[in-house]
Amino acid sequence: MSQFGSGIILSAAFIIVIPEGFEQMGSDWSRLAGVAVVLGFLLMLVIDKYFSVQGDVKHNGGTDIPDMEPGLTSPGIAGISRSSDHDIPQLRNVRSWFSDLSVTTLGLTIHAAADGVALGATSGASSTNLGMLVFLSIIIHKAPAAFSLTSILLTNDGYTLSHVKRDIVMFSLAGPLTAIFLSMIIDLFSFTTDSTVFPGFCLAFSGGTFVYVACHVLIAHGNFQKEGFWRSMLLVSSGTVLPWMASFLPD
């Protein structure tokens, strides 16, 4: 199923999302649109590789990162200075609340926020079908992530039920809140100017994030060995057909 979903996401990025972003920005800004695609791809690369490295370091008991506490804590959060907030109870409570935040949660939450950018960017698109297609693509690759996050947190010995609930709420709200916020910005931008450069940039950026997600899933989980090669190719190819067919639907 991951191959089929990756085909949908990859096709949606190249056939609908990125071309829509380029169209919105126009020929005068075509180079900037290409930069937006690359930035989206690089953002997801940083999120994926940085947080996976931090998780590995903590899991293996490494000491390369200072101020790391036992468990899946986020680097730089657990290490906030304790001496600077001893006389400010509110600040100390905030630091305590974030100090044991899971690296996995932080990475997936930022990833979900990037998906929110993709969904919010569709509010400035000319195609009414684009929002539904982007939403479908997000659901396809976020549903497994949500189940995985829950399983990881529940099996973490240092986590209480309240910690699990907190992390799930953060992950769940990141995407919708980012989408709403960006949609409001785009509406305000459209109200003050007729330019569609900003919505187009957001679409191109989100297209880059989709490309990375699809490629990452295919490389990490795609079964392209001799035994399952043609089955995997059939699943990916079948997934790519859906966005192509959707592009012919009337707006």
Secondary structure, DSSP 4 states (H G I P E B T S, - for coil): -HHHHHHHHHHIIIIIIHHHHHHHH-GGGHHHHHHHHHHHHHHHHHHHHHHHHHHHHHHTT--SSTTPPSSSPPTTTTTS-SGGGTT-HHHHHHHHHHHT--HHHHHHHHHHHHHHHHHHHGGG-S-SHHHHHHHHHHHHHHHHHHHHHHHHHHT-TT--HHHHHHHHHHHHHHHHHHHHHHHHHHHHHHHH----HHHHHHHHHHHHHHHHHHHHHHHHH---STTTHHHHHHHHHHHHHHHHHHTTS--
